[in-house]
Amino acid sequence: MSPTLAIPAAKLAVGVAGGLLGKLTQAAGDERTAKARKVADDFETVFLENFTQNVMSTSGTEGPLGENGTGGEVWRSMLTQEYARNLQKAGGLGLSDQILRDLIQVQAKASGTAATGAGHAG
């Protein structure tokens, strides 16, 4: 290959590699954000489940499966889980949005610290 073609070919290869790296970085960032969203949503669901459990425990023990029996406890547990899932899917309390922002900040600080630490290691 002639020197006049080698430089443009090298620039093209660097450009393609840079574009590919950018896309891979964005995909990894999107995947991390999706995982962080799931964690935040799951946390809010657990919070809502505990909340609905407390509400149902103070509303009495009578239920369609009887008083204070094993069936009643199982029914109440399943019902509170379902209430919590539906409340979260309907928008929840907004906890998951705040948790997601905090998780992203923690991830950004951790990756910034890792990148800074790697630069100082050599």
BELDA-V95562 format. One record per pair of residues at least 12 apart in sequence whose C-alpha atoms are under 10 Angstrom apart, sorted by the first residue. I is the first residue (numbers start at 0). J is the second residue. D is the distance in whole Angstrom. If there is no record, write none. Layout:
# BELDA-V95562
i j d
I J D
I J D
This chain:
# BELDA-V95562
i j d
28 103 10
31 102 10
31 103 9
31 106 9
32 99 8
32 100 10
32 102 9
32 103 7
32 106 10
33 99 10
34 99 10
35 95 10
35 98 9
35 99 6
35 100 9
35 101 10
35 102 7
35 103 7
35 106 9
36 95 7
36 96 8
36 98 8
36 99 6
36 100 9
36 102 9
36 103 9
37 95 9
37 99 9
38 95 8
38 98 9
38 99 8
38 102 9
39 94 8
39 95 5
39 96 7
39 97 8
39 98 6
39 99 6
39 100 9
39 101 10
39 102 8
40 84 9
40 87 7
40 88 9
40 90 10
40 91 9
40 93 10
40 94 8
40 95 5
40 96 8
40 98 9
40 99 8
41 84 9
41 87 9
41 95 8
42 87 10
42 94 8
42 95 7
42 98 8
43 83 9
43 84 9
43 86 10
43 87 7
43 91 7
43 92 8
43 93 8
43 94 6
43 95 6
43 96 9
43 98 9
44 80 8
44 81 10
44 82 9
44 83 5
44 84 6
44 85 9
44 86 8
44 87 6
44 88 9
44 91 8
44 92 10
44 94 10
44 95 9
45 80 8
45 83 7
45 84 9
45 87 10
46 83 8
46 87 10
46 92 10
46 94 9
47 79 9
47 80 8
47 82 8
47 83 5
47 84 8
47 85 10
47 86 8
47 87 8
47 91 8
47 92 9
48 76 9
48 77 10
48 78 9
48 79 6
48 80 6
48 81 8
48 82 7
48 83 5
48 84 8
48 86 9
48 87 10
49 79 8
49 80 9
49 83 8
50 79 9
50 83 8
51 75 10
51 76 10
51 78 9
51 79 6
51 80 8
51 81 10
51 82 7
51 83 7
52 75 8
52 76 7
52 78 9
52 79 6
52 80 9
52 82 10
52 83 9
53 79 9
54 79 9
55 75 8
55 76 10
55 78 10
55 79 8
56 75 9
60 72 9
60 75 9
62 74 8
62 75 8
63 75 10
